[in-house]
Amino acid sequence: GKAGHNHYMHKEIHEQPYALRQAISGRIDELSGNASLNIELDDEFLRDIDEIQIVACGTSYHAGLYAKELIEPLIDVTVRVDIASEYEVYDGHDTQNTLVVAVTQSGETADTLSAIRRAKAPGMTTFAVTNTVGSTITREVDDSLFIKAGPEIGVAATKTFVSQVTALTLFATYLGRTRGTLSAGDGADILKNIRRLPNAVQSVLDAEPEIKCLAEQYVDSDAFFFIGRGLAQPVALESALKLKEISYTHAEGFAAGELKHGPLALVTENTPVLAFLNESASPKETFNNVKEVESRGAPVIGLTTKGNSGSFCKHTIEIPNLGRLEPLVANIATQLFAYHVANEMGRPIDKPRNLAKSVTVE
Ligand code: F6R
């Protein structure tokens, strides 16, 4: 059941600290600065990887974009992220040392399964990051990593997105340690932040009353825009997807620097802008983007780190500083914002029109 919540989505948003504890339980070894993941792919192959290709759809694609930003600096290898339905393998591609990673909550998404089959045809090594033990994808790939988020019933993915990124952070740490590109000390720092994640998420959940007030205040807006840089850019995309799918209101996410290259034309006093001012990616430059939209009259909700002045934003929501995981924590605030906008509009939040939890057609 919904355990006292009006919607599964609300229950699942609030389950996130627990889901994260499950995702990381027994998987952190701070002494060696490594993640214990029972990966079956052999170390020699992991050391020889010269390209990683991530394939996924929707929210899982956004988790893949986040993972790219996490993995690349740790292992010094190019990570390509493809929307699964767009994935192609080109003739002459080095298949020997490529790892193809499918990110899929259900493990049943037809587009993602089909991409994995395209990768397997010329012999590439495949890996799945999934929530579903025994799913089709797990039978097709060489090895899997489970995100252990527990069942997700609401059509909108919430806790599984956060658990996917967390599992991918553990995987990135494991790759970095195995390849020798990440020191034990730096690995331990990442793991320390992962350990702090459940409480950090809880602190944003505790701010729900203020976030609900903002949602109620802006429910009649023409559209909502989300802007972010670096790791917050995929979170901006994800936040917009969540808001549009459950509220049926126009929402878009942009790289903050792209605003002036077109989207700024849409900005008015009726288009609130939610800006991720995360410490991990030049918040000063994003401050300038905030000024650009404010001068067009748009109300700005700044998602700012504690102690980082967002005083020029009309509203601020405080996010605990958690290094490269901070934008992930900020995503909790935009999940709640999307939920309360949709709830205020009386939408059927757990079953938005035209959508299915698991998309088994291409
Ligand atoms: C959005 C949402 C979808 C899924 C997508 C992929 O809230 O849930 O965008 O993320 O259909 O599904 P999986 O992860 O099961 O492959």
Boltz pocket constraint, residues with backbone or C-beta under 6 A from the ligand:
constraints:
  - pocket:
      binder: B
      contacts: [[A, 57], [A, 58], [A, 59], [A, 60], [A, 61], [A, 103], [A, 104], [A, 105], [A, 106], [A, 107], [A, 108], [A, 109], [A, 112], [A, 155], [A, 156], [A, 157], [A, 158], [A, 241], [A, 242], [A, 245], [A, 356], [A, 357], [A, 358], [A, 359]]
      max_distance: 6.0
